Amino acid sequence: MSVATSDSRTSRGVSAPVLVGGAFLLSTVVGICFQLADILFTDNDPHRPEGAIESIVSIAVVGVGGLIVALAIAVPLAKNPAKAKIGAIVLGALALVSAPFFWSGAPATLGAAAAWLAGLTRGGQPQTGVARGFGIIGFVVAVLVVVATFVGFASLIFS
């Protein structure tokens, strides 16, 4: 996935904004779009309990909250490798703890930010040990949440 150069910076892979923004887009925004498709293209009542309108609100609130938390932790810590290690561990743990809320996309965003701080993105300084492990776990959580978003919402639309 990535190759370290002589200055110990990751030279291949995606950039941090693409990874975090892509995780947010492919989980939270796509989840909202699937709910909009439910309103527009089906005969389901959008005002029913736990219907499309309530789902849009909850996905937006929790998903954007996850993005804010991820960026509030990651942006200040990204410049200092010692602090980035701590941030990668914290964000990776938050991605795991928030996994039951996968429908919101928050775990994907938190996991992508953990991968960023662990140095798995282009230009990042690769971390070692526990921080790297939590970055990899965060990346895996992000991928699984994106897959679950597409499979879950697509099965609701097409059933």
C-alpha positions in Angstrom: 0.0 0.0 0.0 2.7 2.5 0.9 6.5 2.6 0.6 8.8 4.6 2.9 11.5 6.7 1.4 14.9 7.6 2.9 13.4 10.5 4.8 10.9 8.1 6.4 7.9 9.8 4.8 5.2 7.7 3.0 5.6 8.4 -0.7 2.7 6.5 -2.2 -0.9 6.2 -1.3 -3.7 8.7 -0.8 -3.3 12.0 1.0 -4.9 12.6 4.4 -7.7 14.9 3.1 -8.7 12.4 0.5 -8.7 9.5 3.0 -10.7 11.3 5.7 -12.9 13.2 3.3 -13.5 10.1 1.2 -14.5 8.1 4.3 -16.9 10.8 5.3 -18.3 11.1 1.8 -18.6 7.3 1.2 -20.3 6.6 4.5 -22.2 9.6 5.9 -23.1 11.5 2.7 -23.9 8.2 0.8 -26.1 7.1 3.8 -28.1 10.4 3.5 -28.4 10.0 -0.2 -29.8 6.5 0.2 -32.4 7.9 2.6 -33.3 10.6 0.1 -33.6 7.9 -2.6 -36.0 6.0 -0.2 -38.1 9.2 0.0 -38.0 9.9 -3.8 -38.3 6.5 -5.3 -40.4 4.3 -3.0 -43.8 4.5 -1.5 -42.6 4.2 2.1 -43.9 6.9 4.4 -40.9 9.1 5.3 -42.6 10.3 8.4 -43.0 6.8 9.9 -41.1 6.1 13.2 -37.5 5.5 12.3 -38.3 6.5 8.8 -36.2 8.3 6.2 -36.5 11.8 7.7 -35.5 10.6 11.2 -32.7 8.6 9.6 -31.4 11.6 7.7 -31.3 13.7 10.9 -29.6 11.1 13.0 -27.0 10.2 10.2 -26.2 13.9 9.7 -25.9 14.7 13.4 -23.8 11.7 14.4 -21.8 11.7 11.2 -20.9 15.3 11.3 -20.2 15.0 15.0 -17.7 12.2 14.2 -16.1 14.4 11.5 -15.7 17.3 13.9 -14.2 15.1 16.7 -11.8 13.5 14.2 -10.6 16.8 12.8 -10.4 18.5 16.2 -8.1 15.7 17.4 -6.1 15.1 14.2 -5.4 18.5 12.8 -3.5 19.9 15.8 -1.6 16.6 16.4 -0.6 15.9 12.8 2.5 18.1 12.8 4.2 16.5 15.9 5.0 12.8 15.5 5.0 12.1 19.3 1.6 13.7 19.7 0.4 12.0 16.5 1.1 8.6 18.1 -1.3 9.4 20.9 -3.9 10.8 18.5 -3.7 7.6 16.4 -4.4 5.5 19.4 -7.2 7.7 20.6 -8.9 7.9 17.2 -8.4 4.2 16.5 -10.0 3.4 19.9 -12.9 5.8 19.2 -13.4 4.1 15.8 -13.8 0.7 17.5 -16.0 2.0 20.3 -18.3 3.8 17.8 -18.6 0.8 15.5 -22.2 0.1 16.7 -23.1 3.5 15.1 -21.7 2.4 11.7 -24.9 3.6 10.0 -23.8 7.2 10.7 -20.4 6.9 9.1 -18.7 8.3 12.2 -16.5 5.2 12.7 -15.2 5.4 9.2 -14.2 9.1 9.6 -12.6 8.4 13.0 -10.8 5.3 11.6 -9.5 7.3 8.6 -8.2 10.0 10.8 -6.4 7.3 12.9 -4.8 6.0 9.8 -3.7 9.5 8.9 -2.0 10.1 12.3 -0.4 6.6 12.1 1.4 7.7 8.9 -0.5 5.6 6.5 -1.2 8.5 4.1 1.0 10.1 1.6 3.5 12.5 3.2 2.9 11.1 6.7 5.6 9.9 9.0 4.9 6.2 9.6 4.4 5.4 13.3 5.5 2.2 15.0 4.1 -0.1 17.6 0.6 0.5 19.1 0.0 3.7 17.2 0.6 1.9 13.8 -1.6 -0.9 15.0 -4.5 1.4 15.8 -4.0 3.2 12.5 -4.3 -0.1 10.7 -7.4 -1.0 12.8 -8.9 2.4 12.0 -8.3 1.9 8.3 -10.0 -1.5 8.4 -12.9 -0.1 10.3 -13.2 2.7 7.7 -13.3 0.2 4.9 -15.8 -2.1 6.6 -18.1 0.8 7.4 -18.1 2.0 3.8 -18.9 -1.6 2.6 -21.6 -1.9 5.2 -23.1 1.4 4.2 -23.4 0.4 0.6 -24.6 -3.2 1.3 -27.0 -2.2 4.0 -28.7 0.7 2.4 -28.8 -0.9 -1.0 -30.5 -4.0 0.4 -33.1 -1.7 2.0 -33.7 0.1 -1.3 -33.9 -3.0 -3.5 -36.0 -5.1 -1.2 
